[in-house]
Amino acid sequence: MLTLDVPETGTTAAMLISLNIQPGPLLFQRSPDPVRDLVAALYPARRDRREAA
């Protein structure tokens, strides 16, 4: 959803603003480092969620 310029929740929008990330089609070209860090941070959270289910 970030590449479509649509933050899913208000929390996501606030997080993007605080990280100075502008969502849209050029997201990965404009700010590759914060996006890479954001995706890397989501991997452990997803793994924990799957193990709990």
C-alpha positions as CSV (number, residue, x, y, z in Angstrom):
1,M,0.0,0.0,0.0
2,L,2.9,2.4,0.5
3,T,3.8,2.4,-3.2
4,L,0.2,3.3,-4.0
5,D,0.4,6.4,-1.7
6,V,-2.2,5.1,0.7
7,P,-1.2,4.6,4.3
8,E,-3.5,1.9,5.8
9,T,-3.9,3.4,9.2
10,G,-3.4,6.7,11.0
11,T,-0.5,5.1,12.9
12,T,1.2,4.2,9.6
13,A,0.7,7.7,8.4
14,A,2.2,9.2,11.6
15,M,5.2,6.8,11.4
16,L,5.9,7.8,7.7
17,I,5.7,11.5,8.6
18,S,8.1,11.0,11.6
19,L,10.6,9.1,9.3
20,N,10.2,11.8,6.6
21,I,9.0,9.2,4.1
22,Q,6.7,10.2,1.2
23,P,4.7,7.2,0.0
24,G,4.1,6.8,-3.7
25,P,5.5,5.2,-6.8
26,L,9.0,6.6,-6.3
27,L,9.2,5.5,-2.7
28,F,12.1,3.1,-3.1
29,Q,14.1,5.6,-5.2
30,R,13.6,8.6,-2.9
31,S,14.3,7.0,0.5
32,P,15.7,3.5,0.1
33,D,17.5,3.3,3.5
34,P,14.5,4.0,5.8
35,V,12.3,1.7,3.7
36,R,14.8,-1.1,3.9
37,D,15.0,-0.6,7.7
38,L,11.2,-0.6,7.9
39,V,10.8,-3.8,6.0
40,A,13.7,-5.5,8.0
41,A,11.9,-4.5,11.2
42,L,8.7,-6.1,10.1
43,Y,10.2,-9.6,9.4
44,P,10.7,-10.6,13.1
45,A,7.2,-9.3,14.0
46,R,5.6,-11.4,11.2
47,R,7.6,-14.5,12.3
48,D,6.4,-14.1,15.9
49,R,2.8,-13.6,14.7
50,R,2.9,-16.8,12.6
51,E,4.4,-18.9,15.5
52,A,1.7,-17.7,17.9
53,A,-1.1,-18.8,15.6
